[in-house]
Amino acid sequence: MPEISLSDSRGRDAAVYAESVRVPVRVRYVDESGRQAATARVLKGTLDRDYAALLEAAGAPEAVAAALVAGDPELDVEATGAFLRDTSRVYVNSERRVVHAVTQVEVVRNPDGSEKLRRPKKLAVPNVTPEQPLLWGGKLLPKAAAFNKYAMVSKLQVVHVNGLTYDFLFGIARELEAKKSLLVLGAGPKANQPLVLRRGAVPYRGFLEGRTRGAEYLLLLHLSNIELKAPEAQTP
Amino acid sequence: MAKPLAFEFCDRSVEVGLEKVDRTKLYGWVDVEVQDDAGRPCELATLVGDGHSVVGKGGTAIAYLTADGLWTTRAELRPVDANGQPVTPVKSSFDAPIKLDATATPDEFLEHNVHLIYQVVPTTGFDELLAELTAGTIYHFPFSYRGGVEASPAFLLLGGDGTPFLCVGAATALEFVGPAATAPAAEESADAGDEDALDFSLV
């Protein structure tokens, strides 16, 4: 449960929790006796036994076919079907060797596929941390006008950690509910930067929604990375 | 041409086309070119736990296992709901008109995570439905593109730019929280309030 720091409209901040909102599993698979089945990732074949490797060894596709008829060169009986655990992502070069030092360049493309710019790849740095309060920027969007402008692709539920932060968050929820608005929540000193929750994660725009029910509250941080609008027509 | 999606609205069928909208169509996308020291292109692979076997694209698979950990096939398994009851497979939403008889509030819409967005391309006879959407009505129905074990919640609504959209997503489990979720207050003891009972020998 990540800890975040949130400010209210009075400029007071508090460290609270931002929980992932669960999407209930509606369908699961069971075996004949009604017991829960599971999935596992297994090995089909390693790089040294795939088609490119066999082709390099045999010299021609016909020779690969002959080798497949004669035996099982694509199979490593010791490895094929093994459960894959404790794996790592690595880069291999065109010679199919693991590379330990790489240069990564991002090619930014326009919606029509044309190249916009090239830049060294930079991992996004998290900016939603207990040390960096999410400031109350004051930009409120009426809920009735905002719900169909942005697609909320994910959400976090902000919850209190003690009695004091309960009062703090309840107050924010009640204020947003009374104003029937979503608070645009951004990172940085001007509260206008996209939210990056983890290193290298997708940046999102944040929208804080508050609801109350008696002494209970629901404070949702909606996350969006796409507007609900039609794409511009591309010229051929 | 793709099969149209039909809605049953005001006792008649309204057919529309669907065009998927994603970030690439709105904002473009980013390709990452990876090169080694010699300038050769690189691609991602998986290093297996043994520390030396490398698996390329397509070199892994998902297997189904019984509760005893034995290999099985998907065909031998059956889908059930959260209560263990058999699930009736759903047909593709393109197979029959979708009845627009349920609406949702903006709050209900916001309780869902949107995973897929389709721009609704109107055909003739869409005017009345468009008027309802313009008035702020959000239609809610289950949707399945190809059919399968379950349908996803879908919403037909007018976007902020006046374009009708079909948003397909997933409901989330939201819970109101109250003060009871915090640390409980200290229990009152029978001799509470008796200052003489304070034992300073413990200090």
Interface residues (C-beta under 8 A of the other chain):
Chain A: V21 R22 V23 P24 V25 R26 V27 R28 Y29 V30 D31 E32 S33 G34 R35 Q36 A37 A38 T39 A40 R41 V42 L43 K44 G45 T46 L47 D48 D50 A79 G81 A82 L84 R85 D86 T87 S88 R89 V90 Y91 V92 N93 S94 E95 R96 V98 V99 A101 V102 T103 Q104 V105 E106 V107 V108 R109 N110 P111 K116 K121 K143 A144 A145 F147 N148 K149 A151 M152 V153 S154 K155 Q157 V159 H160 V161 N162 G163 Y166 E209 R211 T212 R213 G214 A215 E216 Y217 L218 L220 H222 N225 I226 E227 L228 K229 A230 P231
Chain B: V21 D22 R23 T24 K25 L26 Y27 G28 W29 V30 D31 V32 E33 V34 Q35 D36 D37 A38 R40 P41 C42 E43 L44 A45 T46 L47 V48 G49 S53 V54 V55 G56 G58 G59 T60 A61 I62 A63 Y64 L65 T66 A67 T72 R74 E76 L77 R78 P79 V80 D81 A82 G84 V87 P106 D107 F109 L110 H112 N113 V114 H115 I117 Q119 G136 V149 E150 L157 L158 G159 G160 D161 T163 F165 C167 A170 A171 T172 A173 L174 E175 F176 V177 G178 P179 A181 T182 A183
